[in-house]
Amino acid sequence: MQIKKLPLLHLLWCFLFVSQFFQLSHGDVGTAAHYSPPYLPTTCFGDDQTEFPSTNLFAAAGDGIWDNGASCGRQYRVRCISASQPGTCVPDQTIQVKIVDYAPTALSPSSAQSTTIVLSRTAFGGITNKAVDSINIEFQQV
């Protein structure tokens, strides 16, 4: 019995080492839409404009990451991985956004419903080349 387990444990150790070294898994996969001004007031910060990043890279959280409001202020790295139209994603472009609102209650309507995250116009334009309503994304909390 011990002889058969040894190669399996060795294989598992090698896989764990390689996956950590090359970081095979980057984040979660979801969908993103966009929204336009007016952005205030927000569910997270009301009328406080100082909570918006000066880069205008911010977002509203969808139900999947809202976490009963705990997502307010969290930062996420977001990358476009595919869309309905080929060539929509900017290759190898990642942005970092701050959650400032809750998508279902945001003042401005989202370009698509029930997405993981709704990006500001600036953020969405930073990872896309074309005007589409939604994209598939890879995202990771920072």
Secondary structure, 3 states (H helix, E strand, C coil): CHHHHHHHHHHHHHHHHHHHHHCCCCCEEEEEEEECCCCCCECCCECCHHHCCCCCCEEEECHHHHHHHCCCCCEEEEEEEECCCCCCECCCCEEEEEEEEEHHHCCCCCCCCCCCEEEEHHHHHHHECCCCCCEEEEEEEC
